[in-house]
């Protein structure tokens, strides 16, 4: 019997694979860092600079990339993004100095900068509105699966091909994804040869007429609390992604294989957290019809849980207990992903790519500051626990700033962009 996959499911699966690959390519440096550090003679502060290199163009291209995705469509945008980040990953395998390594990582951030905002634009019209939290949680769970798979995979590739060969292999995989994406995906679901009428009936309608101009001032005003909240989450995320393998290696004198396994175990907790957070948010929305409750309740619980989970490492040094605390903290932090990435679609459906880019500038800025601060603190104090303890303050701030978000107020209505009393169709 021939099995037929729904076009909407295939598109979601391809986005899941993209999220997986992008995170493999951005966190592989953490596992390879000890070998790179040894060969190039880098200090922890210099390594922190290398970690942050990805984030400078990543920050710049959040809003620009979101606009590009809105303007040119996800098909071409994600294809060219994939070509750039694949080339940057391959280039990393040929660097011979701190400057060259910085440039390669900078180019990676340039390629990946527009990916998540543009993927949000793709989901806007390829996912039913009632399943936005699920779709965002699922795709980001694959990003965390990429986190979890990267340490052991890269460690094995290093043992087999050296760290340089590992980057070449991973870049080639990215090239393949980009080719498949541009061949299969269409910006308009109705233009896809395999989509059915039943599927189209479940999808949100596409606005008719000219593409609306982005009202930058009002949109930035609405999105700043979301951006601040996501900055607090991003601080902790990038600390985990960049420094966790080295934390286990240097604190407990582990080899690259065992430190990779401990880091992988922590990252697997995030895979579960992403999916659970998205499903919980959608369930609350389905039962209550309250968008604010559905998004904020899961977000605040996630921040609080992550903070409480890290408290025990103030008092214990046993590697098993510390690994469990870090795993619980990462699980709780990842609960916020599904609801947070649904909020740009809740607030500004017609500008969801741009709004998602504005939000993700918070994480991108954190990706610059967090690894730099961590590297400096480790060099200055020799304490590998201190950066994780510092992140607790950001988790507390994130929980409070979440209360300022208002996803229940659609942007068009809240800013008076539609006539009073006119119903805005759900998208």
Residue pairs with C-beta under 8 A, 6 or more apart in sequence:
6 195
6 196
6 199
7 189
7 192
7 194
7 195
7 196
7 199
8 126
8 127
8 189
8 195
8 199
8 202
8 203
10 184
10 194
11 122
11 126
11 184
11 185
12 123
12 126
12 127
12 135
12 138
12 139
14 177
14 180
14 181
14 184
14 185
15 119
15 122
15 123
15 139
16 138
16 139
16 142
17 142
17 177
18 78
18 82
18 115
18 119
18 177
18 181
19 116
19 119
19 139
19 140
19 142
19 143
19 146
20 142
20 143
20 145
20 146
20 149
21 146
21 173
21 174
21 177
22 85
22 112
22 115
22 143
22 146
23 143
23 144
23 146
23 147
23 150
23 241
24 146
24 149
24 150
24 153
24 170
24 173
25 85
25 86
25 88
25 89
25 108
25 112
25 170
25 171
25 174
26 54
26 108
26 112
26 241
27 146
27 147
27 150
27 241
27 242
28 89
28 150
28 154
28 166
28 167
28 170
29 36
29 50
29 51
29 92
29 105
29 242
30 51
30 150
30 151
30 241
30 242
30 243
30 244
30 245
30 246
30 263
31 150
31 151
31 154
31 155
31 158
31 245
31 256
31 260
31 263
32 154
32 158
32 163
32 166
32 167
33 47
33 245
33 246
34 245
34 246
34 249
34 256
35 158
35 162
35 163
35 256
36 42
36 50
36 101
36 163
37 47
39 163
40 95
40 96
40 97
40 98
40 101
42 50
42 98
43 375
43 379
44 375
44 378
44 379
45 372
45 375
45 376
45 379
46 98
46 375
47 375
48 242
48 371
48 372
48 373
48 374
48 375
48 376
49 98
49 102
49 372
49 375
50 98
50 101
50 102
50 105
51 105
51 238
51 242
51 243
51 371
51 372
51 375
52 367
52 368
52 369
52 371
52 372
53 101
53 102
53 103
53 105
53 106
53 109
54 105
54 106
54 108
54 109
54 112
54 367
55 109
55 238
55 364
55 365
55 366
55 367
55 368
56 106
56 109
56 368
57 106
57 107
57 109
57 110
57 113
58 109
58 110
58 112
58 113
58 364
58 367
59 109
59 113
59 361
59 364
59 365
59 367
59 368
60 113
61 109
61 110
61 113
61 114
61 357
62 113
62 114
62 117
62 357
62 358
62 360
62 361
62 364
63 354
63 357
63 358
63 361
64 113
64 114
64 357
65 77
65 81
65 113
65 114
65 115
65 117
65 118
65 357
66 114
66 117
66 118
66 120
66 121
66 353
66 354
66 355
66 356
66 357
66 358
67 214
67 353
67 354
67 357
68 77
68 114
68 118
69 77
69 78
69 114
69 117
69 118
69 120
69 121
69 353
69 357
70 121
70 211
70 214
70 351
70 352
70 353
70 354
71 211
73 121
73 187
74 118
74 119
74 121
74 122
74 185
74 187
75 181
75 182
75 185
75 186
75 187
76 182
77 114
77 118
78 114
78 115
78 118
78 119
78 122
78 178
78 181
78 185
79 178
79 181
79 182
81 111
81 112
81 113
81 114
81 115
81 118
81 178
82 111
82 174
82 175
82 177
82 178
82 181
83 111
83 175
83 178
84 107
84 110
84 111
85 107
85 108
85 111
85 112
85 115
85 174
86 111
86 171
86 172
86 174
86 175
86 178
87 107
87 111
87 171
88 104
88 105
88 107
88 108
88 110
88 111
88 171
89 108
89 167
89 170
89 171
89 174
90 167
90 168
90 171
90 172
91 104
91 107
91 171
92 101
92 104
92 105
92 108
92 167
92 171
93 163
93 164
93 165
93 166
93 167
93 168
93 171
94 164
95 101
95 103
95 104
113 364
114 357
116 341
116 356
116 360
117 353
117 354
117 356
117 357
117 360
118 353
119 139
120 136
120 341
120 344
120 345
120 352
120 353
120 356
121 352
121 353
121 356
122 185
123 132
123 135
123 136
123 139
123 345
124 204
124 345
124 349
124 352
124 353
124 427
125 187
125 188
125 189
125 203
125 204
125 206
125 427
126 189
126 203
127 135
127 203
128 202
128 203
128 204
129 204
129 345
129 426
129 427
130 282
130 285
130 286
131 282
132 282
132 342
132 345
132 346
133 277
133 278
133 279
133 281
133 282
133 285
133 294
133 338
133 339
133 342
134 278
134 279
134 282
134 338
135 278
136 278
136 337
136 338
136 340
136 341
136 342
137 274
137 275
137 276
137 277
137 278
137 279
137 281
137 337
137 338
138 274
138 275
138 278
140 274
140 278
140 334
140 337
140 338
140 341
141 270
141 271
141 272
141 273
141 274
141 275
141 278
141 334
141 337
142 271
143 274
144 267
144 268
144 270
144 271
144 273
144 274
144 334
145 268
145 271
147 240
147 241
147 267
147 270
147 271
148 264
148 265
148 267
148 268
148 270
148 271
149 264
150 264
150 267
151 245
151 259
151 260
151 261
151 263
151 264
151 267
152 257
152 260
152 261
152 264
154 163
154 166
154 170
154 260
155 256
155 257
155 260
157 165
157 166
157 169
157 170
158 166
158 256
159 257
161 168
161 169
186 192
188 206
189 195
189 199
189 200
189 203
190 200
204 349
204 425
204 426
204 427
205 425
205 427
207 350
207 427
212 350
212 351
214 351
214 354
215 415
215 417
218 411
218 415
219 348
219 351
219 354
219 355
219 358
219 411
220 358
222 347
222 348
222 406
222 411
222 414
222 415
223 344
223 347
223 348
223 355
223 358
223 359
225 401
225 402
225 404
225 405
225 406
226 340
226 343
226 344
226 347
226 358
226 359
226 362
226 405
227 358
227 359
227 361
227 362
228 362
228 397
228 398
228 401
228 404
229 299
229 340
229 362
229 398
229 401
229 402
229 404
229 405
230 340
230 359
230 360
230 362
230 363
231 362
231 363
231 365
231 366
231 394
231 398
232 303
232 362
232 366
232 394
232 395
232 397
232 398
232 401
233 303
233 333
233 336
233 340
233 362
233 363
233 366
233 398
234 362
234 363
234 364
234 365
234 366
234 367
234 370
235 366
235 369
235 370
235 391
235 394
236 306
236 329
236 333
236 370
236 391
236 394
236 395
237 333
237 363
237 366
238 363
238 366
238 367
238 370
238 371
239 370
239 371
239 374
239 387
239 388
239 391
240 266
240 267
240 326
240 330
242 370
242 371
242 374
243 371
243 374
243 378
243 384
243 387
244 263
244 266
244 267
244 326
245 256
245 259
245 260
245 263
246 259
246 384
247 384
247 388
248 254
248 258
248 259
248 262
248 263
248 319
248 323
249 255
249 256
249 259
250 384
251 384
251 385
252 259
252 319
254 262
262 319
262 323
265 323
265 327
266 323
266 326
266 327
266 330
267 330
268 327
269 327
269 328
269 330
269 331
269 334
270 330
270 331
270 333
270 334
271 334
272 331
272 334
273 302
273 330
273 331
273 332
273 333
273 334
273 335
273 337
274 334
274 335
274 337
274 338
275 338
276 335
277 298
277 302
277 334
277 335
277 336
277 337
277 338
277 339
278 337
278 338
278 339
278 342
279 338
280 298
280 335
280 338
281 294
281 295
281 298
281 338
281 339
281 342
282 294
282 338
284 290
284 293
284 294
284 297
284 298
285 291
285 293
285 294
288 294
290 408
291 346
291 407
291 408
292 405
292 406
292 407
292 408
294 339
295 339
295 340
295 342
295 343
295 346
295 405
295 407
296 339
296 402
296 403
296 405
296 407
298 335
298 336
298 338
298 339
299 335
299 336
299 339
299 340
299 402
299 405
300 399
300 402
300 403
301 332
301 335
302 332
302 333
302 334
302 335
302 336
303 332
303 333
303 336
303 395
303 396
303 398
303 399
303 402
304 332
304 395
304 399
305 328
305 329
305 331
305 332
305 335
306 329
306 330
306 332
306 333
306 395
307 329
307 392
307 395
307 396
307 399
308 332
309 325
309 326
309 328
309 329
309 331
309 332
310 325
310 326
310 329
310 388
310 389
310 391
310 392
310 395
311 392
312 321
312 325
313 322
313 325
313 326
313 385
313 388
313 389
314 389
316 322
316 325
326 388
333 395
340 359
341 356
341 359
342 407
343 359
343 405
343 407
344 352
344 355
344 356
344 358
344 359
345 352
345 355
345 356
345 427
346 407
346 408
346 410
347 355
347 406
347 407
347 409
347 410
347 411
348 354
348 355
348 410
348 411
348 412
349 410
349 411
349 412
349 426
349 427
350 411
350 412
350 427
351 411
355 411
370 391
373 387
373 390
374 387
377 383
377 386
377 387
377 390
378 384
378 386
378 387
406 414
410 424
411 417
412 418
412 424
413 424
418 424
